[in-house]
Amino acid sequence: MSLNYKHAKHAKCSTSTVSVSINPIHNWYISKITYMHVRHLDEILYLIAVWLYIFISWLTTSCFQNFFGIDYKVFRTVVFGVAALCLVIKYFSQNNSLKEHAIVFSIGILFLISAYISGNNTLLWIYIFIVASRGISLRAIVYSIFWATILAGAIVITSFFLGIIPEFALTDNVARGARHSLGFSHPNSFAGFVFTLALAWLSLRYEAVKWFDIVIIAACAILSFQISGSRTVLLAFVLLLFWAIIRTFQLKRKASFSRWHEFLSLTVIVLIVAAILVSLFAMVLYDPSSSIWTNLDKISSNRLRLAHYYWQNNGITLFGNDFANNPLYNYGAHGEATTFLVDNLFAQILLAFGFIPAVISLLGIGITVFKLRKKEYSLPFYGIAILLLLGVTESFFILIRVNLFISCCRIAIYGDEDDLQNPSIFDNWKFYRKLCGIESGRVA
């Protein structure tokens, strides 16, 4: 490669040419760096946003009251602001069509109205992460979440054992004994942290999962329950182990998955629909005078009674409810008042965010699930399915720090399912390829 420069000498019109030769190996590095900047800049922006949001979400779901002398709410707002800026830049770098922009902004306005009325921006954040994720590899997103979660958890747990922060323990539970959080804001938060790591581990190891990975997940389940006593997360681990065992047999026998997937996926969809219907019927029909209902409520740790209570007192509106003036239920680890406590995913979306956002959300999830099933993308399909089935007792699905598959819902808007398997900036990392058991950046 040579670069030619022409220059004039004083008043003379003659020119001379200077030829500068560049070593071919240097030329290769220049082209490689240029390619990475152009090709991966949008991916880097998105993954930075993911990493920042997940890391701070877990840190602020702990008993830390401040960071570097800054109140945790202020610190979280600043970091979330940086993440939001990265997502906005990423979105406008996607070259969406005018029609796609119109769809995105129309739905976004509805979610924005819901956030304003309800005072809860959870669905709005989820939506921004979804619409800005176009072209980003699912595995790369999971990899980023995995390490952000590990780092945040290590800081919280280490700080607890060093006596820097306390824990939020529940010691008056007769059935389950003392429940510990190891520095997290609630025992269930610690259990959710462990479950997220296990879910991410299985997702990353999906192309090469073995019995050793199942042992790791089982160990996480035992650790989680022994410390936190969370029965809901124990159920989550049971579903996760079942999925891991099926995947292990599939890889070991190298059997065609199509026939099994056809039956199993249809069964899962039926169970999800049943979970939604049961949740909504229980919210409306719960009867405290019935021993059947009260016994079911006891098993569910008052989840049925609470959903019914908020349905009776606040009802369902178009764009959600602001529960700030509701009676106080309890105080959290940061002293914040809890005036709305509905763990059921489907009842929570309907009550908190309103009828219109709930319908849009469920429609988008439904389209996503059916498209993933048709394409036989078993990793995101069964990952989403597990979180939806758990929706009967926990709202993990709308927790960005737990739901690794939120970005998959973009296929309901853009329709390009195959870009979940796009190459990633991590594909050249030897450790990444070895961990995932792959030679290419593709997702099953």
Buried (B, 14 or more C-beta within 10 A) or exposed (E): EEEEEEEEEEEEEEEEEEEEEEEEEEEEEEEEEEEBEEEBBBBBBBBBBBBBBBBBBBBBBBBBEEBEEEEBEEBBEEBBEBBBEBBBBBBEBBEBEEEBBEBBEEBBEBBBBBBBBBBBBBBBBBBBBBBBBBBBBBBBBBBBBBEBBBBBBEBBBEBBEEEEBEBBBBEEEEEEEEBBBBBBBBBBBBBBBBBBBBBBBBBBBBBBBBEEBBEBBBEBBEBBBEBBBBBBBBBBBEBBBEBBBBBBEBBEEEEEBEEBBEEBBEEBBEEBEEBBEEBBEBBEEBEEEEEEBBEBBEEBEEBBBBBBBBBEEBEBBEBBBBBEEBEEEEEEBBEEEEBBBBBBBBBBBBBBBBBBBBEBBBEBBBBBBBBBBEBEBBBBBBBBBBBBBBBBBBBBBBBBBBBBBBBBBBBBBBEEBEBBBBBBBBBEEEEBBEBBBBEEBBBB
